[in-house]
Amino acid sequence: MSEMSYRRLGTSGLVVSVVGIGCNNFGRKLDADGTREVVDAAFDAGITLFDTADIYGTPHGASEECLGAALKGRRDEVVLATKFGMNMEGLNGNDFGARGSRRYIVRAVEASLRRLETDYIDLYQIHEPDPQTPIEETLSALDDLVRSGKVRYLGNSNFAGYQIADADWTARAAGLTPFISAQNRYSLLQRDVETEVVPACEHYGLGLLPFFPLDSGLLSGKYRRGEKPAAGTRLSQDRYQRFLDAADWDKIEALSSFGAERGHSLLDVAIAGLAARPAVSSVIAGATSAEQVQANAAAGAWELSGDEVAALDDILTA
């Protein structure tokens, strides 16, 4: 297996592994010991980017707590990313939903630092746009955190292309720290971001961090057209039947064949193919076991050739 490769996050100086660990299962499906197993496997695989959020875990905040504990003694070896701005019980107070406000951000970052047991966050991301707060106020508060040393870099999540453009113009016009990354839902089956978000990232120098690269498991290789999902798999639950019913099986099977012809699995195609798309810096993939971490890392080690990218484009645009 090839070694993990690394890229700059957008045009910034921050370097991340091409595959990152999505930590939404920490403190929910995985307890402290399970989290440590995944984190240890990530270190062994050369993965440096760990992406969590204050809202992850049951209760909210448990993911940050589990991750912070697992990183003790090796915190400086990773790029630690977290997010704020979604509905956090116990922190909202009287913000009336204005979770991009200076008042809210100051409380949110202190709570995350405490749970993560660290004195700085490498990449602090606003989890979703806040229509109630001017973006200049949000960026000004975040700029203060960068200048204080509590945060090193800034990112956004779930922003539209025009919001990325507006935030970049606002930051540069006011002399504030700009966003260097955008985290959006993106897979070879869900490519809406290619219309506006990808061009915005390329133009303004943001690195794209796709989440849900396996599209709820449809690109994991575990599911087949017309076959009942294996017991215990995510889509075997009745509430997920709609995903199977609406799946583009023609495209899934074409992607699977593309991989098989080259000695790779569908999961390999899903992650490596996404890593080869414009603006992508690191593919955020969740994992609940060391084996999943190893599979995701191995997938990211496949660097598609120019001819393979062209062949993949033919499938995606068919």
Salt bridges, closest charged atoms under 4 A:
ASP40 OD1 - ARG74 NH2 2.52
ASP51 OD2 - LYS83 NZ 2.72
GLU64 OE1 - ARG115 NE 2.65
GLU89 OE1 - HIS60 NE2 3.14
ASP95 OD1 - ARG99 NH1 3.92
GLU110 OE2 - LYS150 NZ 2.30
GLU117 OE1 - LYS72 NZ 3.27
ASP122 OD2 - ARG75 NH2 2.98
ASP143 OD2 - ARG147 NE 2.55
ASP144 OD2 - ARG102 NH1 2.63
ASP168 OD2 - ARG172 NE 2.96
GLU194 OE1 - ARG191 NH2 2.97
GLU194 OE2 - ARG277 NH2 3.38
ASP215 OD1 - ARG185 NH2 3.07
ASP250 OD1 - ARG225 NH2 2.71
GLU253 OE1 - ARG225 NH2 2.82
GLU261 OE1 - ARG262 NH1 3.45
ASP268 OD2 - HIS264 ND1 3.14
GLU308 OE2 - ARG262 NE 3.67
ASP313 OD1 - ARG277 NH1 2.38
